[in-house]
């Protein structure tokens, strides 16, 4: 897990903060939640699909759930792009949504590339 924490930190996350402040120093809990986030591609697909369908209520729900998990885990790059999407949807600024969604896709792909092979393979 230590090399994973280093990769996350190099990417821009702050796993030590999450472990110390929100996991009560329980690194196993962080690891379990992190694995769930790595495996959350279906939730991202539901977000993308909802935006494509212009089902902004469903998109808001998915984005908000993902943003919360990213925040708890201190996955700052994901948290920032998901916050932009949540704000677009909340303020009905749909003209920014495609650009913010594309950025979030890119960031999620970067995040998935950090995953140990045992999660996906």
N, C-alpha and C positions, 0 to 999 in steps of 0.2 A: 504493500500500500504506500510505502514511503516514496517510491519512484513515481507513483501515480500522483501523489500530493505535489511533488516537484514539477511534474508535467502540467498539472492544473495551475500552479502558481506561475509558471513561465507563460502560460496562455493568458493570464490576467485574472484568474480566480484567486480567492483567498480562503483556501480550505482550512488553514489553521484557525482563522477567525471563526468560521462556522463550527469547527470541532470544539473550540474553547467556549464560545459564547452560546451556541444553540444546541450543541450535542452533549454538553456537560462532560467534555473530554472523552466521550465514548466514540472512539475511532471506528469500532465495528458498526455502530449505528450510522455513522457517516458513510461508510463503505456500502451498506445495504441501500441507503437512500440514493447514493450516487449511481449504483447499478440500475436502480429503477429509472433514474433520469437518463442514463445511457440508452435504456430500452424504451424510451418514450417517443420513439419515432412515429408510432401510430397516433399519438396525441397531436404531434406536429402535423401529420397528414390530415387529421380531422380539422385542424386550424386552417390549413391551406385550402382544403375542400370547401369549408364553410365560407371563406372569403370568395372563392371562385363562384359559389352559388349566391353570393351576396346575402348570406344568412349571418348577418352581423351579430346577432344575439348569441348564436352558437360559437362564432369566432371569438367573441369577447370572453365567453366562458372558458374555452380552451386556452386562450392566451393568458387569461388571468390565473388559471390553475398552474400553467407552466411557469409563469412569472413568480408565483409564490414559491414553488419548489426551487427554482433557480436562486431566489433570494435566500431561502433557508440554507442552501448549500454554498452560498457566497460565490456562485458562478457568475461573476460580474458581467462578462461580455454577453452572456445570454440574458441576464436580468435587464441590462440596458436596452437591448433590441426588443425584448418582449414588452418592456415598459412603453416603448415608443408605439408598439402595436396596440396595446391596451389604451393608451391615450388617444390614438387615432380613432379607435372604435368608440371610446367613451365620449369624445367631443364631436363625433360624426365627421371627422376630417378624412373622408375616404380617398381623397385625391393623393394623400401621402401613403396610403396603405400598401400599394404594390411595391413601392421602393423600400419601405420598412420591412415588409414581408420578405423581399429578396435578400436584404441584409441579414435578416434573422435566419433564413435558410442557410446562408453562407456560414454564419457563426455556429449554427447547430452542426453542420458538417465538420467544421474545425473541431468542435467539442467531441463528436463521435470518433474522430480520428485519434483522439487521446485514449480511447478505451482499450483496456487490455483485451487481447484476443479471446480470452476465456468468456467474455461477455457475449460476443457475437459469433465466435467460431467454434 
